[in-house]
Structure formats: C-alpha cells, structure tokens
Amino acid sequence: MAEDAVLAAARAHAGEVGLTPVSPAAGAALRFIAAAGNAKAVVEVGTGTGVSGAWLLRGMRPDGVLTTIDIENEHQRVARVIFAEAGFAPSRTRIITGRALDVLPRLADGVYDLIFVDHDASEYARAVTAAARLLRPGGVLVLGAALAGGRVADPAVREPETVALREVLRELRDSDEWIPALLPTGDGLLCVVKRP
C-alpha cells in the first residue's frame, strides 16, 4: 500500500532517529481495524514519529481522539507536526510523555475501542493486563511486531524478549477472555477482541 508525502516524511524521520515504524501494509491494517470498529477512543503505546498514529487517525471516527504514549518527548514533537500536516486538529490527539506502565493505570476503565501496543515486547504482558481493564467489551487490542522477525516461531531462540513475547502470544491464544487472530502483515500484528 502506497503512503502519501506526510507518512513518507514521518517514516523518514523515524529512520533518522533509529526507529522502525509499522510497515505500510501494517498501517493499512490498523486503519482498517479502526474503521471496522468505528473507533472513537484509541490508545497507542509507542508514538514514535507518528506513522502508526496517522494510520489510526485515518481509520477512526471524525470525532475520535487518539491517546498516544511515548517516553521520548522529541519523537512526539515530530509526531505532533506530522498529525497537523495530515490535517488532524490538535483536539484529535492527546500526546502523553512517559512510561506506558506509569501512564496506562491513570486511564479510564472500559472506555477504549482500540489499543495498539508497539514498544518493548518484554512489557507486553503488563500491557495486556492493562488493556483488559481499559477496553470496552468488544474492544480490540493489537500487538505490533508479534512475529519478532521470525524469532517467535523458532524454539531455539531463547532471548528474554522473544521468550516473553512467545508467552504472551500463547496466553492470549489460550485465554477465554480474548478472541485472537495473528495477521502476518509487516512483522506481524496480533489482534485480540475482548469478549463481551
């Protein structure tokens, strides 16, 4: 899927600061998921330079608000410019600088339609716990980089981050709380719906 000049600029900025944003195909999938769920309240963990946020905003309702969290203020400064260049009013985003595990507990219970987590996979398990509280019934949690470059499927890979990701994927697959689907788009998007 082709990206416009705004997304291309956001992707270029990401490369300059050493970030790997979602692929164009994964971005299109995020936009689709947001649109299919008529998402109004969305949380993004890992603002980066605004690539995934712009895709999400393009799929959300016109009155929707994206709450995006990142520890790097400078990355968020770039994202703020990208969102404006994409035509989104400042009122459409709530940009919070801080550690996700410090910020997520302060968000309201059961009001979010979609949560996208794309940061340190060793924190995914705690992000899933937070999502179970934050999402409304029928809400969707999406975990980025779920295939970890193919390492998740290789049992010989025992590095801590890959093992942690593998355990989260297994727990979500076996849970009665979630309905999972793994999309092999980009580096993998694990999508789970919170059961009503």
VENNORLIN-V158819 format. One record per residue. N is the residue number from 1. RES is the residue in one letter. OMEGA is omega in whole degrees, 0 to 359 (NA if undefined). Layout:
n/res/omega
N/RES/OMEGA
N/RES/OMEGA
This chain:
n/res/omega
1/M/182
2/A/177
3/E/178
4/D/185
5/A/181
6/V/179
7/L/177
8/A/178
9/A/179
10/A/179
11/R/179
12/A/177
13/H/179
14/A/179
15/G/180
16/E/181
17/V/174
18/G/178
19/L/174
20/T/181
21/P/176
22/V/178
23/S/176
24/P/180
25/A/178
26/A/176
27/G/178
28/A/178
29/A/178
30/L/178
31/R/179
32/F/181
33/I/179
34/A/180
35/A/182
36/A/179
37/G/181
38/N/189
39/A/177
40/K/181
41/A/184
42/V/174
43/V/175
44/E/176
45/V/185
46/G/181
47/T/187
48/G/180
49/T/172
50/G/182
51/V/182
52/S/178
53/G/179
54/A/177
55/W/180
56/L/180
57/L/181
58/R/178
59/G/184
60/M/174
61/R/180
62/P/178
63/D/183
64/G/179
65/V/176
66/L/172
67/T/185
68/T/189
69/I/176
70/D/180
71/I/184
72/E/180
73/N/183
74/E/176
75/H/181
76/Q/176
77/R/177
78/V/181
79/A/180
80/R/178
81/V/180
82/I/180
83/F/179
84/A/180
85/E/178
86/A/175
87/G/181
88/F/178
89/A/178
90/P/180
91/S/180
92/R/181
93/T/172
94/R/186
95/I/185
96/I/177
97/T/179
98/G/176
99/R/182
100/A/184
101/L/173
102/D/184
103/V/185
104/L/179
105/P/181
106/R/181
107/L/185
108/A/180
109/D/166
110/G/184
111/V/185
112/Y/180
113/D/187
114/L/174
115/I/177
116/F/181
117/V/181
118/D/176
119/H/184
120/D/183
121/A/179
122/S/178
123/E/183
124/Y/182
125/A/179
126/R/176
127/A/177
128/V/178
129/T/179
130/A/181
131/A/180
132/A/178
133/R/188
134/L/185
135/L/170
136/R/173
137/P/184
138/G/177
139/G/186
140/V/171
141/L/176
142/V/176
143/L/180
144/G/178
145/A/185
146/A/178
147/L/177
148/A/178
149/G/180
150/G/183
151/R/182
152/V/183
153/A/182
154/D/183
155/P/179
156/A/179
157/V/185
158/R/179
159/E/187
160/P/183
161/E/179
162/T/178
163/V/179
164/A/179
165/L/179
166/R/180
167/E/178
168/V/180
169/L/180
170/R/180
171/E/179
172/L/179
173/R/186
174/D/185
175/S/174
176/D/182
177/E/191
178/W/171
179/I/188
180/P/169
181/A/177
182/L/178
183/L/181
184/P/181
185/T/184
186/G/177
187/D/176
188/G/174
189/L/173
190/L/181
191/C/177
192/V/178
193/V/177
194/K/182
195/R/177
196/P/NA
